[in-house]
């Protein structure tokens, strides 16, 4: 229990020392309101009411777009279509290669089983015939 009291006392001493230091006053916000109308960062942040209404009137949903905006959007759409086309073409090529490999493997297994059947059923009297060749 004594270590909790000691740590609490040390924490209070540290807090008191920090509040008394001169750096603590420089971080505080000044309370004087003498510069209400100054051209500070807040003036740059907010628009006048007339400018804001003109901005929204000029860029409403039904406002016509400039030709540059239309061209930029069209380029983005065409680029997205090209990327989509390339992606699907790549996937189709992968699928076709996979299907071709599967067919080749199946053909090889069929050929091997056919040759085994011929060898097993060959009685030696007739020359072996090449079926399907």
Residue, then its C-alpha position, 0 to 999 in steps of 0.5 A: x500500500x505504501x508504494x501507491x501513496x508514494x507514486x500518487x505523491x510523486x505524480x502530484x508533485x510532477x503535475x504541480x511542477x509542470x503547471x508552474x513552469x513557464x512553458x505551460x503558459x505559452x501553450x495556453x490559448x489567450x483569452x483576450x478577444x481584441x483581434x476578432x476581425x483579424x484576417x486569420x486562418x478562420x477567415x480563409x476557411x469560411x466563405x461569405x454567404x453570397x459566395x457559398x450560394x453562388x458556388x452551390x448554384x453553379x455546381x448543382x446536380x443539374x448544372x451542365x459540366x464543362x467540356x474538360x470535365x466531360x472529357x476527363x470523365x470519358x477518359x476515366x471510363x475508357x481506361x476502366x473499360x480497358x482494364x476490365x477488358x484486359x482482366x477478363x481476357x487474361x482470365x479467359x486465357x488462363x481458363x483456356x490454357x487450363x482446359x487445354x491441359x486437362x484435355x491433353x491429360x485426358x487424351x494421354x490417359x485414354x491413349x495409354x489405357x487403349x494401348x494397354x487394352x490392345x497389348x492385353x488382348x493381342x493374341x499374336x496371330x494378327x499384326x497389331x492395328x493402329x486404331x485412331x491414328 
